[in-house]
Amino acid sequence: MSEEPDSDDIVLVDTNIFVAVGEPGTSKYQSLRKYAQQRHLVLLVPERVHEELSTMHVANRVQHAVDDGWAEIVDPPSPTHAEAVTAMDTVRREIARRSAKDEHEVEKADTVLAGLAIEYRHRRGDDVFVLTDDRVAAAAIRVAVRRQDHEDAIAVVTRSDILDSDDDLRLI
């Protein structure tokens, strides 16, 4: 697996990335756009993530990226894909354990990212990158990926892995 995604890879994006980069006119948003476009990536935003953004009134950030062609909204994982469901359960339990939350209070978008990563890996065979700005969710997704022996094909990266503090692009 390469250290950073290219056009052949799947890149799943969490809600908090679009919250963190701000409106389409900000330098952080433009840096994320540039990162995706220079690598010919289409960032996949799970429908559940898009729903979360709508409740926060920032869904326009994703829609702008979709309209520009560097993001796409995707369906949730299949409830019949056993490994995807197992990954989602693992993430929910791990986040609850690490954050002292009740399992039922864990954001569904975080669990969906793990399920989709496993499902896309099985369905397409491509490497998968999960981009999140939530360190607890990132750690939980890594646990789920490791438990299913996919750490050689699924990587979890954070915004700080791809953007410097001054919004310049850097290598993962």
C-alpha positions as CSV (number, residue, x, y, z in Angstrom):
1,M,0.0,0.0,0.0
2,S,1.3,3.4,-0.9
3,E,1.7,6.1,1.7
4,E,-0.7,8.4,0.0
5,P,-3.7,7.8,-2.2
6,D,-3.7,8.0,-6.0
7,S,-6.5,7.8,-8.6
8,D,-6.8,4.0,-8.2
9,D,-7.5,4.2,-4.5
10,I,-10.7,4.7,-2.6
11,V,-10.8,7.7,-0.2
12,L,-13.6,7.9,2.3
13,V,-14.1,11.2,4.1
14,D,-15.6,11.9,7.5
15,T,-17.9,14.8,8.4
16,N,-15.3,16.6,10.5
17,I,-13.0,17.1,7.5
18,F,-15.5,19.3,5.8
19,V,-16.3,21.1,9.1
20,A,-12.6,21.7,9.7
21,V,-11.7,23.1,6.3
22,G,-14.5,25.6,6.4
23,E,-16.4,27.2,3.5
24,P,-15.4,26.8,-0.1
25,G,-13.6,30.1,-0.2
26,T,-11.3,29.4,2.7
27,S,-7.6,28.4,2.2
28,K,-8.1,25.1,4.0
29,Y,-11.0,24.1,1.8
30,Q,-9.0,25.1,-1.3
31,S,-6.1,23.1,-0.1
32,L,-8.2,20.0,0.3
33,R,-9.7,20.6,-3.2
34,K,-6.1,21.0,-4.6
35,Y,-5.0,17.8,-2.8
36,A,-7.8,15.8,-4.3
37,Q,-7.5,17.3,-7.8
38,Q,-3.8,17.0,-8.1
39,R,-4.0,13.3,-7.3
40,H,-7.1,12.8,-9.5
41,L,-9.1,11.6,-6.4
42,V,-12.8,11.6,-5.9
43,L,-13.5,11.8,-2.2
44,L,-16.3,9.5,-1.2
45,V,-18.6,11.0,1.4
46,P,-21.0,8.4,2.9
47,E,-24.7,9.4,2.9
48,R,-24.7,9.2,6.7
49,V,-21.8,11.8,6.8
50,H,-23.7,14.0,4.4
51,E,-26.8,13.8,6.6
52,E,-24.7,14.9,9.6
53,L,-23.4,17.9,7.7
54,S,-27.0,18.8,6.8
55,T,-27.9,18.9,10.5
56,M,-24.9,21.2,11.1
57,H,-26.0,23.4,8.1
58,V,-22.7,22.9,6.3
59,A,-23.8,20.3,3.6
60,N,-23.1,23.0,1.0
61,R,-19.4,22.3,1.5
62,V,-19.8,18.7,0.2
63,Q,-22.3,19.8,-2.5
64,H,-19.7,22.3,-3.8
65,A,-17.1,19.5,-4.0
66,V,-19.6,17.2,-5.7
67,D,-20.5,19.9,-8.2
68,D,-16.8,20.5,-8.9
69,G,-16.2,16.8,-9.5
70,W,-13.8,15.9,-6.6
71,A,-16.4,14.4,-4.2
72,E,-19.2,11.9,-4.5
73,I,-21.9,10.9,-2.0
74,V,-22.1,7.1,-1.6
75,D,-24.6,4.6,-0.1
76,P,-23.9,3.1,3.3
77,P,-22.4,-0.4,3.6
78,S,-24.7,-3.4,3.0
79,P,-26.3,-4.7,6.2
80,T,-25.7,-8.2,4.7
81,H,-21.9,-7.8,4.4
82,A,-20.7,-9.6,7.5
83,E,-17.2,-8.2,7.7
84,A,-18.5,-4.6,7.2
85,V,-21.1,-5.1,10.0
86,T,-18.4,-6.6,12.2
87,A,-16.1,-3.6,11.5
88,M,-18.9,-1.2,12.4
89,D,-19.6,-3.0,15.6
90,T,-15.9,-3.0,16.5
91,V,-15.7,0.8,15.9
92,R,-18.8,1.5,17.9
93,R,-17.4,-0.5,20.9
94,E,-13.9,1.0,20.6
95,I,-15.2,4.6,20.5
96,A,-17.5,4.0,23.4
97,R,-14.6,2.4,25.4
98,R,-12.1,5.2,24.5
99,S,-14.6,8.1,25.1
100,A,-16.6,6.8,28.0
101,K,-19.8,7.1,25.8
102,D,-22.6,4.7,25.7
103,E,-22.4,2.6,22.6
104,H,-25.7,3.9,21.4
105,E,-24.4,7.5,21.6
106,V,-21.5,6.9,19.2
107,E,-22.0,8.7,15.9
108,K,-23.1,6.4,13.2
109,A,-21.0,8.1,10.6
110,D,-17.8,7.0,12.3
111,T,-18.9,3.3,12.2
112,V,-20.1,3.6,8.6
113,L,-16.6,4.7,7.5
114,A,-15.1,1.4,8.8
115,G,-17.9,-0.7,7.2
116,L,-17.5,1.0,3.9
117,A,-13.7,0.7,4.0
118,I,-14.0,-3.1,4.4
119,E,-16.8,-3.4,1.8
120,Y,-14.9,-1.4,-0.8
121,R,-11.8,-3.4,-0.2
122,H,-13.7,-6.6,-0.8
123,R,-15.8,-5.3,-3.7
124,R,-13.1,-3.5,-5.7
125,G,-9.8,-4.8,-4.3
126,D,-8.3,-1.3,-4.3
127,D,-6.5,0.3,-1.4
128,V,-8.7,2.3,0.8
129,F,-7.9,5.5,2.8
130,V,-10.2,6.8,5.5
131,L,-9.7,10.5,6.1
132,T,-11.0,11.8,9.5
133,D,-10.1,14.6,11.8
134,D,-11.3,12.6,14.9
135,R,-8.4,10.9,16.6
136,V,-10.7,8.6,18.7
137,A,-12.6,7.5,15.6
138,A,-9.3,7.1,13.7
139,A,-7.9,4.8,16.4
140,A,-11.1,2.8,16.6
141,I,-11.2,2.3,12.8
142,R,-7.6,1.2,12.9
143,V,-8.5,-1.4,15.5
144,A,-11.3,-2.7,13.3
145,V,-9.1,-2.8,10.2
146,R,-6.3,-4.7,12.1
147,R,-8.7,-7.2,13.6
148,Q,-9.9,-8.1,10.1
149,D,-6.3,-8.3,8.8
150,H,-6.7,-5.4,6.3
151,E,-4.0,-3.1,7.6
152,D,-2.0,-3.7,4.5
153,A,-4.8,-2.3,2.3
154,I,-6.7,0.1,4.5
155,A,-5.1,3.2,6.0
156,V,-6.6,5.8,8.3
157,V,-5.2,9.3,8.0
158,T,-6.1,12.6,9.6
159,R,-6.3,16.1,8.1
160,S,-3.0,16.9,9.8
161,D,-1.4,14.1,7.8
162,I,-2.2,15.8,4.5
163,L,-2.2,19.5,5.4
164,D,0.3,21.5,7.4
165,S,-0.9,24.0,10.0
166,D,-0.5,26.8,7.4
167,D,-2.7,24.8,5.0
168,D,0.1,23.8,2.7
169,L,-0.1,20.3,1.2
170,R,2.3,17.8,2.4
171,L,2.9,14.1,1.9
172,I,1.2,11.6,4.2
